[in-house]
Amino acid sequence: MVLCLAVSGLEVLKWVGYFLVALLCLMLMIMLHELGHYTFGKIFKFKINEFSIGFGPKLFSKTNKKSGEVFSVRAVPLGGFCSFAGEDEEGESDGDFNTRPVWQRIIVLFAGAGFNFLSAFIVITIFFSAYGEYFPVVGNAYQHVEYVEDGSYTLIEGSQQLQEGDIILSVNGKNCYSLLEYNRLSSLIGKEEDNIEIVVIRDGAKQTLNVQKHYYVTDTESGAQVSANKGLGISMGSYSVQRLSAGQAFTHGAAFGYDVLRVTVNSIKQIFKGSISVGESMGGTATAIFSLAQLVQAGIPAIIYGFCILSMSIGIMNILPLPALDGSRIVFAIIEGIRRKPLNRKIEGTIHFVGLIVLFALAIILDLVHFFG
């Protein structure tokens, strides 16, 4: 009984540690986002009132006597902000947000997401170079059979071109490397071509194979089940980590960022089409922390992947044209640039305030759906 309680207590302490690391990762992403706004605000000489990590009551704050900027840490570590003077009202002085040129405001607003993208790209590129990228490994190579017109199949021994343990690097010149989408290999080989060029690592050496699609036995014991369509006759077993050169890491990092963008945009499209529910593909802050905590448990490579994916996702979500988000403010700035005069600042401020309340409420609802739905 005492031993069981001790083990349970250790598990609780472990998960507390996982959640603390996850929370720190999330706060780092938010800090980088706000740092993007702050950095370009300083470049363009915007007047900045406060740079805060967290919401709610202040736990710590320090005022720069020269600039008057306040740097603070607040009690609720679930967000942050960079507050500009005159952000939701008509500007009075030259440094106020709404007195600055439209193009500068757009850059400052986009810089938050830009820092999320840039930091994730730098981290994942270093990771690919120092640790390695994940490539799919052939788990089984089935036997090739010859199709006969009457619907039967004749087994042809020893004809498979891919072998168990082959590490697949590319298919028809396209990299096959992402953990973001398990079916990426299937999407690359699911084309009409009968002959496919596949680059593999076999027995430590890189080889280029010209693989021809055939019908394959999928039940090697009975030989009865045969693929209905032509294929490569393989199943995927696992992933293999391969270190990349600096140049390869750079291109793979860029492709990784594109994959995150593609998967995120596709998820949003599926929501609007009704193919998947909002609760299945999105979550609030608690969901993000819980997901990160699970990755922390899995080890450093999983943490790196999770950090980069979530950081880019935060950047993408923030430039969506939803009230209170940077994307909405960018839209208002573009409209002002086209009209040569702003919309009513009070109305705009009200839209952003109401939008912020709705977003907080939506985040709570999504968390409840995720954990209890």
N, C-alpha and C positions, 0 to 999 in steps of 0.2 A: 504493500500500500504506500509506504513512505517512498520506495524506489519509484513507483509510478508517478507520484506527485512531483518528485524531483525531476524526472524526465519531462513531464508536462511543463514544469516551470522553465526548464532549459529551452524547450520549443517556443514558449511564449517570449522568452528573452531574445531568442534568435529572430523571431518575426518582428519584435520591436526594433531590433537592429536593422532588419531588411527595410522596414517602413521608414526609419530615420534616414537611411541612405537614399531611398527613393524620393523622400521629401527634399533632401539636399539637391538631388539631381534636378527635380522639378524647379526648385528655386533658382538654380544656376541657369536653367533655360530662360526663366522669366527675367532674371537679372541681365542676361545677355540681350534679350529683346529690348528692355528699357534702356540698356546701354547704347543700343543702336540709335534710338531717338535722341538720347542725351548727347552722343558724340557729334551727330550732324547738326543738332541744335547749337552746340558750341561753335562748330565750324562756320555756321551762318549767322552767329551772334544773336540767337534768340535769347530772350530773358527766361531763365529757368527758375521756378519757385522751389521745387522740391524733387529729389530723387529718392524714392522709397522702395524698400524691400518689405513686402507684406502690406496688409490692410489693418484698419482698426487703431486702437490706442498705441501711441509711440512707446517703445521700450528704450530706444536710444536715438538721439539725434545730435547732429553737429552742424553749426551754421558757418559757412565760409564768410568771414567778415568783409572780404573784398567784393565778392559778387552777390552776397546775400542768399546764396543757394543753401537749402537745407538738405542734408543727407540723413536719412532716418531708417531705422528698423522698427517694424510695427508688429503687433501681437499675433495677428492671424497670418501665418506663412503660406498663404494660398494665392499669392498674386504680387503685384507691385505696380508702380506707376512713375512716370516722369511728367511732372506738372509744369506746363508752360504758362507764362503770364498772358492774359487775354485770350485764352484758348476757346472759350465758349461765349465770348462777348466781343463787342467792337473794341479794337485796340486803341490805346491812347498814346503810347510812346512807341518809338521806332523799334524797340526790341520785342514788343508784344507779338504773340503768335499770328494774329489775324492782320497785322500790318505788314508782315513780310511777304515778298513776292510768292505767287501761287506755286511756281515751280520749286521753290525752296521748301515750302510746306509739304508738297507731295513727296519730295525726297526724304524729309525728316519723318514723315508718317510711314513711308515704306521701309525706312532704315531698320525698324524693329524686326520685321520679318526678314530683312536682308541679313541681319546679324545672326538670326536663327539658322538660316540657310548656310551662311558662310562658316559659322562655328561647327555645324554638323559636318560640312564638307571637309573641313580641316581635320577634325577628329577621325572621321572614317577613312580618310586618305592615309593618315599616319598609321591607323590600325591595320589597313591592308598591307602597308609596307613593312611594319614592324612585326605583326602577328600573322596576318594572312587573310585571304578571301576564301569563301566557301564555294566549292564546286561539287556538282552531283557525281556520285559513284555508281557504276552499274552493279546492281545486286544480283542479277541473274541474266544469263543470255540463253534464250530458248532455242530449240532445234528448228531448223528451216525445213519446211515441207513444200512439196510441189502440188499445185492445185490441178485437179483433173476435172474435165468438163461435166462429168456426171455428178459432181458435188463431193467427191471423195478426195482424200489427200494422201500423198505418198511421202513418207519420211525420208529426208536426205540427211545422213549422218555427217557431223563435223563441218557444217557449212556456215555456222554463225561467224560473223565478221567482228562483232563486238564481244568482248570477253568480260566475265565477272571480275570486278576490281578495277576496270578501266575508269579513269577519272576524266570526265568530259569537260573540256575547256571551251569549245565553241562548236556551233552547228551552222554550216554555210556562212562562215565569217562572223556570226553573231555570238557574242559572249553568253555563256550559260552559267550564271554565277550567283543569282540572287536568292536569298532566303525569304525575300518579301513575298514571293509568289511560288508556291511549290510546283505548280503546273507550267512554269516557264519553259522547261525542256519540252513538254508536250506541245506547247504553242509553237515552238520553233520547228519541231519535226512533223507537225500536223499539216504540212503543205502537200501540194499535189505531186511534187517531184518524186520520181522513183529512186534517183541517185542523190545521195546527200554526202557532202564533205564534212567529216567530223574530226576535230583535233582532240586527241586523248593523250593522257600520260599512262603508259603501260610499262611496268617493271622499271619505273624511274626515268624512262626516256619518253620524249614527246614524239608522237606519231600522227601523221595525217592519213585518215582512212577514207576511201571512197565507198561508202556503205550503200548497198542496194536494198530497197524495201522488198520484203517477201511475206508470204504467209508463214506463221510460226505456231508450233505446238505450245500451248500454254499450260498443259497438264502433262509433264514429262513422264509420269508414271504410267498412265493409261494411254496417252497419245490420242485421246478422244476429243479433247476440247482444242479447237483451233481458232485463231483470231479471224474474225469475219472480214477484216480489211487488212490491206498490206500495212506492215509496220517494220520497225527495227528489231522487233523480237527481244526486247529487254525490259526488265523492271528495275526501278531505282532502289538502291539499298540504303545509302546514307550520303553524307557529305564529307569531303576531304578539304583540309585547310592547306592552301598553297600561298607562300609569301610572294609578293609582287615587287617588281622594280619600282623606282620612284615614278617613272613615266606611266607604267601600267596602273599603279595605285591612283594616280591623278585621274586617268580616264575612267577607271572603275568607280572612283568616288563621284565623278560627274554623272555616270550612268546610275549609280545608287540614288543620287538626288532626283534624277528623272523618274526612277521607279517609284520613289515615295510620292512624288507629285502625281504620277499616273494612277497609282493605286488609290490615293486620297480623292482625286477628282472622279474616278470611276465609282467610288463608294457614294459620293455625293449625288452623282447621276442616278445610281440605283435607288437611292432614297426617293428622289423626285419621281422616278418611274414606278415606284411602289414595289420593286423587286425585293428589297430588303427593308426592314423596319429601322427607324432611327435608333432604337434601343439595341439593335444587333450590331451596328457599325460605329456608334458614337457613345461617348460617356462623359461624365463630368469630371471634376478635379479628383474626387475620391476614387473613381474608376481608374484614372491615369496613375495615381499613386499606388493603388493595389496592383495594377499591371506591372509597374516598374519594380515593385517589391518582389513579385514572382521572378522577374528577370535577375534581380540582385541575388536571389537564392540560387539561380542557375550559374552564376559566375561572371567574371569580368567581360568575356566576349559578348555575352548576352546583354550586359549592362551597356556596353558601347553601342551595340546595335539598337537597343531600346532608346538610349539617349538621343542618338542621331535621328531615328525615325520620328520620335515624339517632338524633338526640337523643330524638325522640318514641318511636321504636321501643325504645330502651333503657329509657325510662320504662315503656312497656307491658310489656316482658319482665320487668322487675324487680318488678312487682306481680302476676305470675303466682304461684299458690300452690305453688311448687316449693321444696323444702328448700334453705336457705341464702339464698334470695332474700327481699326485703322482703315480698312477698306471703305467703310461708309464715309469717313472723313475725307478720304482721297476723292471719292465721288463728288462730295460737296465742293471741294477745292476745284475740281475739273469744271463743274457747272459754273462756279464763280469765274473761272478763267474764260469760259466761252461767253458768258453774259456780260463780262467786264464789270460786274458788280455782284456782291454776295447776296445769298438768300437771307431772310430775316434771321439774325443771330439767335434771338430768343427761341424761335421755332426750332432751329437746328439744335440748340442746346437741350431743349425739351425732348426732342427725338432721341438724342444720344442718352439722356438720363433714363427715359422710359426703356430704351433698348437695353441699357445696362441692367436694370431691374429684371427685365424679361430673361436676359442671358443667365443671370444668377439663378433665377427660378428654374429655367430649363436645365441648367447643370445639375441642380438638386434632383429634379424629376428623373433625368437620365441616370443618375447614380442609383436612385431608388429602383428604377426599372431593371438596371443591370444586376443589382444585388438581390432583389426580391421579386422581380417580374418573372 
